[in-house]
Amino acid sequence: MKATSFSHPVRLSSNLNPSSISRPINFPSHQRQPRLGFTDSTGLDFCTHGPRGAIRAVNFGMKSYVSPWDEKPYETLPSGKRAYLDEEDIVTFLDPPKELIPLEPASYNPAAYLWKKIEDIPEERRARLLQLLTPRIISRAWEIAGRRYEDPKLAKNFASNLACEDGVMLENYNCRTSGGPMPIAWMNSFKKAIFCGKDGKTYGRFIGGSVLSGFTKSFSPLYFELKQVKEVMSTGQPCDLAYDFGDGLLDLQEYPQGFPKPAKHLYPFNDLVVVYIRHLGPGVSVGQAWQEGKALQDVPQKLCGEILMVKDYAALSENH
């Protein structure tokens, strides 16, 4: 029998015996990612999703037609909790089980698939990615986001567009990383705000989310300037932009209500820290933080693990 060649990966159940599958099964890019479940050692029970509904097959024979109106965006777990399928697809794609046969890398662009999957998630549910993606998977997301630059059309996509011509606009993000050395241990979970200054430039700040970060909020509010940078200085890898922390003493004429006055950064943010950003999907970015050092002999080093950043749409609506 000839192997069927398509373009999207299939997620296999964890109890599948790899020896029972002798060929990869992939599906066209315009279809929703299918989910396969194997009921026993002889019968294959799977469901493929298409624009006109779903066809369920057993032993490669037709069983029933399922209307798209009957499909739900989640599965109910034995515990009663809901597992939303699009979010779970992203986790599986970034961290596939051993039974999943990888596609030929040259046959598709994983960054395009990931972008579309994030786009399929309703805005109010994208924050769930912060709980689902582990630090290791976030690092994998940074790698896959780098494939976006191979497609000129995809490379023009942005996670968000802040219209600075409208004055002091504000966007809020929730962020997660693996943290770093003790002075920045609060970076396991924090917030990010992006706003436009009267000078037409774009600025932002990191806001700690823990009790220990109260000192940072008051005495070192961690402002940065957003700059259009095309590559990571330390590695030469492509990126979309960068957050340049400088010394923290920005000459801001106006900033969002409730924000503290800019102040000089404390260590390590006073040692030429730059966070490089790659857009991953609508409202979602991944960053890589580097401590590049003020002295010429300093060797740049990563400040912490890769950072997942998800736009807070609820806060965005409150600010407008």
N, C-alpha and C positions, 0 to 999 in steps of 0.2 A: 504493500500500500504506500502511496506517495504521501510524504509529510505535507501538511498544509501550512503555508507561510502567510503570516499576518503581521501586525505591527504593534500590538499591545500585550503586555504580560498578563498571565493568568495567576490568580492567587489560589494556591492549593491548601487543602486542609492539613492540619498538623499530623493527622494520623495516617497519612498516605504513605504507602510503601513505594519508594522511588523506583524500584525495579519493575513496578507495574506500568510505568510510563516509558515509552521508548522514543518519544518525539516531543518537541516543544509545541504547545498549542497557544497561538496568539491570535488577537482579534483586531479588526480594522480600527483605525484611529477615530472614526466618527461615531463608534459605538461606545456605550457605557462599559466600563471594565466589568467582565463577567466574574462570577464567583463559582468555584467548583467544589462539590462535596462528594466524597466517595462512600457509598453505603455499605459495600462489602467487597470481598476480594474478586468477585466476578462481575458485578454490575456497576456501571458508571451512571450516577444521577447528577446531572448538571443543568444549569440554567444560563442561557445567553441572553443578554439584554440588548435590545435594539430600539430604534425610534418608534416602532409600531407595537411594542410590547415585548413579551418574553416567551421563548419556546422552551419547555422543559422536556428533557430527553432521558430515557433509561435504556441502557444497553444499545445506545446509538439509534433508538427508535423513538418516534414522536409519542409524547404522552399527553401533554395538555398545553393550551395557550393561556398565558397570563396577561391580562390587560395592564398597561402602564398605570392605569388609575388605581389598580390594586396593590401596586408596589409601595412600600414604605421606605423612607430614607434611613431607617434604623432597624437594628435587630434587638429584641429583648433578651437579655442574658438571664440565666437561671436565678441570679441574685435580684432580678427585677430592674436592673439598670439598663439604660439604652446605649447601644454601641452604634454610633452613626457611621454609615457605610462609607461615605466619601472621605471622612477623616481617617477611618481605619485603612482605606485603600492607600492613603498617603504614607501611613506608618509601614504598611506591608511593602510598598514600593521602595521606600528608603532603607528598610531593614527586612529583606525578603527571607522567608524560611529556607532551610537547606534543600527542601524538596522542589523549590521553584527553579526551573531551568532557565538560566539567563538568556536574554536575546542577544543576537549579534549586535555589538555596540554601534556598528556603522549603519544599522538598519533603521534607526530612529534616534530622535533627540530627547533624552530623558527630561531635560529642562522644559521642553515644550509640553510634555505629558504632565509634569508636575504643576506647571502654570495653569493648565486647563483644569486639573483636579482641584486646585485651590479656588479657582474661579467658580467652580460648581458648588462650593460650600457657601451657604448664605452668610452674609457679613456678620450677623450676630453669633454665628457658631464658630467662626475662625479662631477665636480665642482658645478653643478647646485644644488646639495644636500645642499650646504652651504646656499642657499637662501630658499630652500623648507622646511628644518627641523628647527622647532622652538626650543628654549631652552628646553621646556618640552619634545619634541619628542627626542631631543638629549639625555636627561636623560634616556628615555625609551630605546634608542639604547644601552646605557651602560649596562642596565639590561639584554637585550636580548643577547648581546655579551658574557655575563657570562654563557649562556647556551652552548656556544661552547665547554667548557671544559668537557661536559658530553659525547662528542663523541671523542674518542682518535684520530681518523683519522682527524677530523675537527680541533682539537686542534693543530695539527701540521702545519696548514696553517698560512701563514704570509701575512700581508698587503703589505710588501715590503722586499726585501733582498738587503742590501747594501754590496757590495763586498769590504771589507777593504783591501784585499790583493793587490788590484789594485792601492793603493795609496790614495791621497786625492780626493775621490769621493764626489759628492754633490747632495743631494735631497732636493727639496723645497716643502713645503706644505702651503696651505691656511687653516686657522683655524677660528672657530667661537665658542663663548661661551656666556653665559648670563652676562659676566663681573663679577665685584667684587667691593670691596671697592674703594674709590676714587684714591688711588695711582696706582691702576691697572685697572681703568675704560677703558683704551685703549684696554683691552683684549677682548672686544666685537668682534673685528675682527683684526686678526694679522697673521703674517707669521711665519713659522718654517723652519729652515734649519738643515739638518742632514749631517754630513761629517765624514770621517775617518782620524785619526791622524797617524803620522809616527810610533807611539808606538803600533799600531794595535788596539787601542781602538776607540770607536765610540763616537762622540761628536755632539753637536748641540747648537742652540740658538733660542730664541724667538725674533722676530723682529716686533715692533709695526707698525700698519698700519695707524695711525692718526698723525696729526700735533703735538698733545700733547706728542707723544712718541719720538719726536726728542731728548729730553733731555736724555731719556733712552738709545737711540741708541749710544750716544756719551760717556756718563759717566757710564752706566751700561748695557753693551751689552747682559746680561742675557745668558751666556754660561752655558751649563749643560753637564754632562756625562751620556751616555746611559748605563744602567746596566741591567743585566739579573736577574730580580726579579719575583718571582712566586705568590706573594700575596701582597695585600695592607696592610701595617703595621697597620693602624688604625682600620681596619675592619676584616682582615683575609680573605677577598674575593680574588678569583684568578685573576691574570692578566698575561700579557705576558712579560712586561719589565717596566722599570721606568726611568724617567729623573731626575737625582739627581743634583740639582742646587748647593749644597755645598755653599762655600763662593764666588764663581765666579773666584777665582784666579787660573785658570788652567795653568799648565806649558806646553803650546802648542808650539811645535817646528815649526809647519806649520799649516796654516789654509787657507780657501778659499780667493782668491783675493778680496780685497775690504772690508774684515771683519776687525773690530777694534780689538785692543789688549785687551785680557781679563782684566777685572777690578772687584773690589769688588762689590758685589751686594748691592743695596739699599733695604730698607724695602719695602715690606715684604719678598722679595726673599732671604734676608740674615738670615732668621729664619727657616732654614732647610725645604725648600720647595721641595717637591717631586711630580712629575706628573706620575701617574700610567697609563699604556696604555693597552688597549684591541684591538686586531685586529677585525674589523667589516666585511671587505671584501677587495678585491684587491684594493690597493691604498687608502683605507679608514680605519681610526682608530678612537677610541673615548678615551678620557683621563679623569682622575679624579685628580684634583690638591689638595694637602694637605699641610698645614702649620703645620709641626710637632713640631716645637719649640726646641730651644737649651737647655732650662732649663728642668731638670728632672720632675719638677712639672707641666710643660706646658701640657695642654690637646690638642691633635691634633684637628685641625678644617679645614674644607674645605675652600680652598682659593677662589674658584669661582664655578660656575656651571660646569657641564660636558662639555668637549671640543671636538668638531667635527674637525677632521683633514683629509684633502683630498689632495692627491699628485697633484702637479702642473706639469703635463706631458710636457707642452709647455716649461717651464723653464728647465726641465730635459733634453730635446733634445738640448737646447741651450748650456748646460754645457758639453755636450759630443761631 
